[in-house]
Amino acid sequence: MDAMPLILGAGALGILYALFLAWYVLRQPKGSGKIVEIHQYIKEGAKAYLKHQYAVILTIATLIMIILLPINVLMGISYIIGALSSVIAGYVGMWIAVNANVRTTYAAKEKGVGKALRIAVNGGMVLGLMVVGVGTLLIAVQLILYGATTEAVKSIIGYSFGASTVALFARVGGGIYTKAADVGADLVGKVEEGIPEDDPRNPGVIADNVGDNVGDVAGMGADLFESFVGSIISTMVIAATAIYVYVKSGWINWAILPLTVAAAGIFSSIITSFFIRVKEGGDPSKPLTLSTIISGTLIAIFTYPLATSLLGADAGLRAFIVVVLGLIAGIIVGLTSDYFTNPSKRPVRKVAFMSQSGAALTILTGLAYGFASVLIPAIGIAIAELVAYLMLAPYGFWFGIYGVALAAVGMLSLAGIVVSADAYGPITDNAAGIAEQAGLGEDVRAITDKLDAAGNTMKSVSKGFAIGSAALTALAYIAAYSSTILDVTGLSLEKVKELMSFLNATVISGSLIGMALPAIFTTVVILAVSDAAFVLIEEIRRQFKEKPGILEFKEKPDYGRAVAIVTSYAIKRLITPGLLAIISPLLIGFFLGPYGLAGALVAATITGLMLGLFQGNVGNTWDNAKKYVEEGHYGGKGSETHKAAVIGDTVGDPLKDASGPSINILIKLMSVVSVIFVQILVHYNLLTLLSIH
């Protein structure tokens, strides 16, 4: 426990630095007139939506806590702390983001790209540092308060469950909101009426801007918060169950190691923030991309002495290599996403080129590249998983499994800087929208568009990072699930391996069901987006028809009506996908037993990784192909090529920002629920009750 002061200090420092950056952003001038008026619409819409969303989420969370408390009091307490932590981190990050957008716009107008970049980056850093600071600090505090025992560590998994619950509902709800608004505004505004994106005449434009914040800031923050704490806690659980069998006196050092890696990540993120600068006229995407490399290098440097001091020279060196493997895998996933979604690379330009022949070829070409984008990340994650296992397996089988979980911690130690760069995207997107709606000059819009383009690239990278880390985290949870079965049943390792083999019919049956769950989940989310977009489209058409003066700037659109419609639909439709993730593992476990459930978890993780990567990348490929055309290529804005590219973008929107990112949480939440209820499922399942073995 000697490392605890360092861990506590890192968590507290992350939160304090985030609050300092929030203070810095709020001190910047926001201008006056039209830009402040538009900003106020966005701010009020985001606040109203989150108020409704969190009321639903916290009601569900309270019910789950009531169920957990009789099973394990500490786990129930940890659950509600995890839920509240996720809400706080996401809300603070979004609150600063909606206050940073107008200040970024004003800085672009008055000071230029350098100052505007600094405000946007610092606004994003608030969310990034809140995610890693709150997560690290509160896991450490719970470990101290509950006592450094194996039972205490197993109880802390409730914290991850709470974070996962909020994350899924927030990501799904925010995704439905933002993409319904985006699709509705684009299809009527751009395609039917031929007016520009973010045009103030479009009744759906404020709803679209609000969606950037509730989906891509609050939702994404909850997503990465859940991944971050999940990777740490799953590794700690393996240490407290399986590793404990090997080293009864030294297991606590193995449990604390992931927290020290997280601490290294916090220090690295803070240091890296000072390097994200750009000279006037420079390319803001370069320092943003470089920030991931700098942060990863610093984490590696800090981790080596921490690992060796906790585990000794040999084991510490091996653990250090595992962490580096996770870092490399994360960077590989991110760089692959960048290649397939960057406007300067072949895939995006090919999709734009094919759009000259209509929307069908836009969609077909994008689909092809989306499927191709899955291969390299899958290979990278597979190699990282295998080598991580082999590095620590000489100490015993479960040490190798621990290595797989630690690789996920290594990858997610980058979360601070990745979340910061991702949150930067919606801030600059809103800034560009405010500049357009306020009618600022071409020179200002050129700056905000340049900042926005860099944000789009970083959003692509972070989405790939999110699903890649989700796969490793889910594998870590499956490992924790397996070690918990060993702990509960008292069976030998060889017997558990046999029961979890794919030669076991229940495992195969569970796999077939698990394989289908991400697809069904995707269906539910996309239909929710489509239904909400349909209603919004009808509303926008109605306003244009009943108020013809809107298009001539003679009448003002009813922005509030559009915001209310999307809010209502998003809240109604966020519950079903969340319940699917929570209830499906319990049903599978009851009907097929714990080993059939293990098969379902593995299959859901594999298909979820593929579907999540595909959807995130293909959506961004279509999005950036549209932007490439809008820059003046192949006819530019208003051309038939542009209309085809816009349709491709609207098809991709719910994939990249709603269903795709939500799959990350689906596969992890299923695993967390399974770990928590495995003790019940081992003894109470249909096969046991019918004496079928």
N, C-alpha and C positions, 0 to 999 in steps of 0.2 A: 504493500500500500504506500510505499515511499514516493511513488509517482503521482499520488493524488493531488498534492499541492500544485504541481505543474498542470495537471488536467483541469482542476478547478480554476486556476489562474487563466488558462487559455480560454475556457468557456466564458468567464467573466469579461476578459479583455475583448473577446469577439463582440459581446453584447454592447459594451461601453463604446467601442470604436464605431459600431453601427449607429448608436445614438448620437455620437459626435458627428458622423456624416449626415445624419438626418437633420441635425441642427444647422450644419453647413448649407445643405440644400434649401432649407426653409428661410435662411438669411438672404438668399439671392433674390433680386428683384423679379417680379413676374409681369411687369408692364401694366398696361391699362387698356380700357376699351374692349374691342371685339375679342381679342385673344383671351382676356380674363372671363368674359361672358361665356365663351365656348367651354373654357376650362371648368367653369362652375357647373355647366350642364353635365359634363363628364363625371365630375366629382360627386355630384348629387346622385346621379344614376348608379354609379358603382357602390356608393354607400347604401342606397336603398336595396339594391340586389343582395349585397352581402348580409344585410340585416335579416332579410327573409331566408336566405340560404343557411346561415349559421343557426337560426332559430330551429329549422328542420333538423339540421345535422346534430345539434346539441341535444335535441329531444330524443333522437335515436340513440345517441351516445349514452344518455342517462339511463335509458332502458337496458342497454347492454351492460352498463356498470352494475345495475341492480341484479342482473343475472349472474355476473361474475363474483360479486361479493360473497355469497354463500360458498362458492367453490374455493376461493382464495382471497382473503381480505386485502392483502398487500397487492395482489394482481389487480383487483378491482380499483384500488386507489391509484395504482400506476396507470391504469387504463384511462381514467378521467384526466389525470395529469397530462398524459400523452395527447389526448384530444384537445385539451385547452392549450397546450404548448404549440400544437400545429395551427390552431386558430390564431393565436397571438402572433406567431412568426409571420403567417400569411397576411394577416390584417395590417400589421405595422409596415410590412414591405409594400403592400398595395397602397396604403395611405401616403407613403412617401412618393411612390411612383406617380400617383395622380397629382401630386403637388410638384413633382419634378418636371412633368411634361411641359407645362406652360413656361416654366423658368428656362427650360432648354430652348424653347421657341424664341423667347425674348433674348436670350444670350446669343443665339444664332443671328438675330437681327441686329443686335448692338455690338457684339464682341467678336463674332466669327466662330469657326468650327472648333478651335481649341478649347474655348471656355464652354461652349455648348456640350462638347464631348465630356468634359470634366464633370459637369452637373449631372448628365445622364448616367455616367459610370458610377458616380458616388451614390446616385439614387438607387441604382441596381445593387450596389455593394451593401446597402442597408438590408435588403432581403437576404442576400447571400450570407452575410455575417450573422444575421439573426437565426437563420436555419442552423448553421453549424455551432454557433455559440450557445443557443438555447438547448439544442439537442445534447451536446457534450456536457454542459454544466448540469443539467437535470438528471441525466443518467448517472453521473458521478455522485450527485447529492443523494439520490435514491440508494445507491450502493453503500454509502456511508451510513445513512439513516437506518436501512434495513439490516445492516451488518454484512460482513464479507463472508457469507455462507452460501452453500450451493443452492439452498432453498430460496434465499433472497434473490440470487441472480435469476433463477427460474421465474420468480414473481415479476421481475422487471420486464419480462416479455409483454406484460399488459400495457406498458408504455408504448411499445411498438404497435400493438393492436389498436390502441386509441389513436395514434398518429395515422395508421392505415385507414381507419374508418373515416376520419375527417378528410384524408387525402383523396380517397375514391369519390366520395360525394362531392367534394369541392372541385376535383378535376372534371368529373362528368358534368356537374351542373354548370361550371364555368365554361366548359367546352361546348355544351349545348347552346348556352347563351351567346358566346362570341361567334360561333360559326353560323348559327341561325341568322344573327344580325348581319354578319359579313356576306353570306350567300344572298340574303334578301336584298340588301342594299346594292350589291354588285349586279345582280340579274336585272333588276328594274332600272337602276341608275345608269350603269355602263352599257348594258346590252340593249335594253328597250328604249331608253331616252337619250343615250349617247352623251351623258354628262360625266365629268371627271370623277375619279375616286375622291372621297372626302369632300365632295361639293356640298355647300351648306343648303342647297335646294333639296337635297335628298332627305326625306323624313327619317330614314333609317340610319343616317350617318352618326348621330350621337350614340345610338344603341351599339353600333359597330365599334366606336371608340371606347365605350364603357366595357364592351366585351374583351378588348385587349387587356384590360386591367383585371377583371374578375377571372378570366380564363388563363391568360399567359403570365400573370404576376401571382395573384392569390392562389389559383389552382396549381400552377407549376411549382410555386414555393412549397405548398403542402405535399406535392408529389415527391420532390427531392428531399424534403425534410423526413418523410416516411422512409425513403430509401436509405438515407444517411443513418438514422437511428436503427433501422432494421438490420443493416449490415453489421453494425457494432453489437447489437444485442444478440443476434443469432450466433455470432462468434463467441460471445460470452457464455451463452447457453451450452454450446458444445464443450467449452472448457469446464463448465460446472457439472456436466453429466458424464461425458465420455472421457475427457482428459483427466478428470478427478480419479477415475479408476486406475490410471497409470501413475499419476504423481499426486498422491493425496495431500501432501504438504505444500507443493509448489503450484497447484492449479490456479491460485488467485493471480499469479503473475501472467499466466496465459489469458486469464479473463480481462485483466487490465490493459494488456497490450493494445487491443483495438482502440481503446480510449486515448492512449498516448499517440497513436497514429493520427487520430482525429485532432488532437491538440497540435501536432505538427502541421496539419492542414490549415488550422486557424492562423497560426503564426505566418505560414507561407502566404495565405490569402491577403493578410494585412500588408506584408512586405510587397507583394506583387502589385497591390493597388497603386503604389507610388510610381510604377513603371508604365501605367496606362496613360500616356500623353501623346499628343499629336501636334505638330507644327501647323501654322496657318497654311491651308491649301494641301495638307497632307492627307493620306488615306487612313481613316479611323479603323478600318478592318485589320490593319497590320498589328497595332499594339494589342487589340483585343484577341487576335489569334495567338500572338506571342505570349500573352498572359498565361495561357494554359501550360505552355512549355516551361515558363519560368517557375510557376507554382509547383508543377510536378517535380522539377529539379530540386527545388528547396525542400519539398517534402521528403524526397529520397535522402538528402543530406542530413536532415533532422532525425529521420527515423533510425538510421544505423546505430548511433550511440544509445538511443532509447531502447531499442530492441535488445542489444547486447547487454545492457545494464540489467534488464529484467530477466532475460532467459539464459544469459551466459554467452560465451563467444561463439560456439558452434551453432546452437539453436537460434541465437540472435541473428547471426549472419544469414541463416536459412530463412528466417522470418522476414528479414530485411529484403531478401531477393524476391520473396513472395509478394510483398507490398509493391516493389518496383514492377513486378509482372502485372499487377492490377492496374498500376498507373499507365503502363505501356498499352495494355488492352484498351483502357479508356480513351487514350489518345488515338489509337488505331481506329476505334469506332467513330470518334469525332471527325478525324481526317477523311474517312471514307464517306461519311455523310456530307462533308464539305465538298468533296469531289462531285458527287452526284447532284448537288443542289446549288453549286456556285455558278452564277451567270457567266463567269469567265471560262468555265470548263465545257467540254463537249456535250454531256447529256442535256443540260439546260438549253444550249444553243441548238441542238438537234431537235428538241421538242418545239422550240420556237419556229425553226425552219419548217417543220412538218405542219405547223398550224396554218400555213398558207393554203393547205388543201382541205381545211375544215376541222371541226372539233373532233371528229372520229379519230383522225390520225394523231391529233394532240393527245387524246386519251390513250390510244394504243401504244404510242411511243413512250409516253410517261410510265404506263404500266410495265413495259418491258424493262426500262431502266430501274424502276422501283424494285422489281424482283431481283435484278442483277445486283442491286446495292446490298442485298442481304448476305452474300457469300463471304466477303472479306471479314466483316464483323463476326460472323459465326465462326470462321476459322480462328480469328484472333482470340475470341473468348474461349474456344475449345482448347487452344494451345495453352492459354493462361491457366485454365482450370486443371489441365493435365499436369503441367510442369509444377504448379503450386502444390498439387497432391504429392508428386514425386519428391519435392524438396523436403517435406516434413515426414513423409511415410516411413523413412528409416527408423523413426522413433516409435512407430506403431501405426496401425490402420487409421485410428481416429485422429492422430496428429495430421495425417495426410488430408483427411476430411476438413479438419480445422484450417489447413492451409488454403483450401478452396474458399472457405468463408473469409479468411484474412485477405485474400486477393480482392474480394468485393469491397472490403474496408479500404484497401489501397486505392482502388478505383474511385471510391466515393470520398476519399480524403481531398479530392479536387472539387468537391461540391461547392465550397465557399466561392471559388472564382468562377465556376461554371454557372451557378445560379445567378451570380452577379451579372455575368455577361448576358445571360438569357433575359433577366429582368430589364437590362438596358434596352433590349429590343422593343418591348411595348412602350417604353418611355419615348423613344425616338419615333416610333410609329405614330403615337399620339401627337408628338411635336410636329411631325410632317402634316398630319391631319389638321391641326390647329392653324398652321401656316397657310394651308390651302383654304380653309373655311374663313379665315380672317382676311383673305385677299392680300397677303403680304407679297412683296416683290419676288421676281424670278430668282434674284440672287439669294434671298433668304430660303426659298424653297429648294434651291440647289444644295444649300448646306444641309437642311433637314433631310432631304432625300439621300444625300451621301451618308449621313449618320444612320438613316433608316436602312439603307442597303447593307451596311455593316451589321446592323442588328438582325436582319434576316438571315445572314450567313451564320451568326452565332446561335440563333434559334434552331437552325438545322443541326448544328454541331451538338447542342445541348439535348435535343430530342433523341439523337442517336446515343448520346452518353447515358441518358435516362433509361432507355430500354436495355442497353447493354449492362448497365449496373443492376437493373432490375433482374436480369437473368442470373447474374452471379449471386445477388442477394437471395433470390428464390431458391437457388441451389443450396445456399448456406442454410436457409430455413428447412429445406428438405433434409439436409444433413442433421440439423437440430431435431427435426421430427423423428428421424431414425434413431438418433442417440437417446431421445426421450422414450421411445418404444423399448429400447434396450433397458433403460432405467426402470420403466414401469413393469415390464414383464419378467425381468430377471433371466431371460433367455440368453443363450450364448451368442456371441457375434456370428458364428457360423450358421446357427439356426435362423437368426434374423435375416442374414444374407439370402438364405435359401427361400424363406417365406416372401422376400421382396424380389426374388428372381422373376424374370419375364417368362420362365417356365411355369410359374404359378398362374392358373387360369383367372383368378380374381384380379391379379395385377394387370393382365392383358385387358380384361373387361374394364377395369378402372381407367386404363390408358386410353381406350377408345372413347370413353365418355369425356375424359379430361381434354383430349385433343379437340373436341367440338366446342368446349366452353368459351374459349376466346372468340371463336367465330360467332356464336350466339350472342355474346356480349357486344361484339361489333355491330351486329344486326340491330340490337335494341337501341344502341347509342345513335347510329346513323338515322334510323327511323325517327328518333326523337328530334334530331336536328332538322330533318326533312319536313316533319310536321310543323315545327315551329317556324321554319323559313317560309313554308307555304302560307301560313296565316299572316306573317309579316309582309310578304309580297303583295297579298291582297290588300293589306292596309295601305301600303305605299301607293299602289295603283289607285286606290280609292281617293287618297289625298290629292294625287295629281289630277284625277278626273273632276273631283268636286271643287278643287281650288286651282284652276288653270293658271292663276297668277303666280303660283309658286315658281314655275320654270322661268318666269320673266322677272323674278325678284320683287314682285309686287305684293305677294302674300307670304306669310311665314309658315313653314311646316310645323306640324304638331309633333315635335320630337318626343315629348313625354308619353304620348299614346303608343308610339313604337317601342319605347323602352319598357312600358308596362306590359305590353303583349309578350315580348321576349322573356321578361322576368317571370311572368306567370307560367309560361310553358316550360322554362328551364327548371323551375322549382318542382312542377308536377312530375317531370320525367326523370329526375335524378335519383329517385328512390329505388326503382326497379333494378337498374344495373348494380347498385350497391348491395341490395339484398341478394342478388344472384351470387355475388362473390362471397358473402357471409354464409348463406344457407347451403349452397351446392356442396362444399366439402363435408358438411355435417350429414347431408343426405347420402352422399356416396359412402362416407365412413359407416353409416348405419347399415346400408344395404350390402356393401361389399367388404366391410371390415377395414381395419387399419392398413392392411397390405394392399388391398384394392385402391384405397385412398392414396397410398404412396404412388401407385402407378398413375393415377389421375393427376397428381401434382407434377410429376415429371413430364407427362405428355402436355399438360397445360403450359408449363414453363417453356418447353421447346417450341410449340406452335405459337405461343404468345410472343416469344422472342422474334420469330420470323414475321408474324403479322404486324407486330409493333414497329419493327425496323422498316418493313415495307411501307406501311401506311405513313409513317413520319417522313420518310425520304421522298416517296412519290408525290405527296402533297406539296412539299417544298420545291420539288423540281417543277411542277406545274406553276406554282406561285412565281418563282423566279423567271420562268419562261415568259410568263405574262409581263413581268416587269422589264424583261429584255426587249420585248416588242414595244412596250411603252416608251422606251428610250429612243425610239425612232427607227428600229430595224423592221424590215419586211412590211412597211406601210405605216407603222406607228399607231398611235391612239386613234380610235374611231374606224380603223380599217377592218376588213373581213377577217384578216389574220388576228387582229386584236380581239375581235369578238370570239373567235375560236379559242384563243388562249385564255380569255376570261372564263369561258365555260369549263375548260380544263382546270383552272384555278378553283372554281366553285365546287367541282367534283372533289378536288383534293382537300378543300378546307376542313370538312368534318373528319377526314381521315387523319390529317396531320395535327389537328388541334383539339379533337374530341375523342374519337374511339382509339386512335393509335396510342397517344400518351396514357390513356386510362387503362390500357391493357397492362402497362407496367405495374400498376397498383393491383389490378385483378389477380395476377399470378402471385404477388407477394402476400396480399390479404388472404387468399386461399390457404397459403402455407402457414401464415401466422395463426389463423383460426384452427388449423389442423394441429399445430403444436400445442395450443392452449387446451383443446378438448380431447387430445389423444388418450389421456388416462381414462376418460369416460368411454371413448370409442373402443378401446381395447377390451373392456369388460361388457359393454352393452352395444352389441351389433346383431343384426339378423342372423348371421352365420353362427355366432356363438349361441344365440338363443335357440337355434334349430339344431345345435350340435353338429354343424357342418364344418369340417376342417380342410 
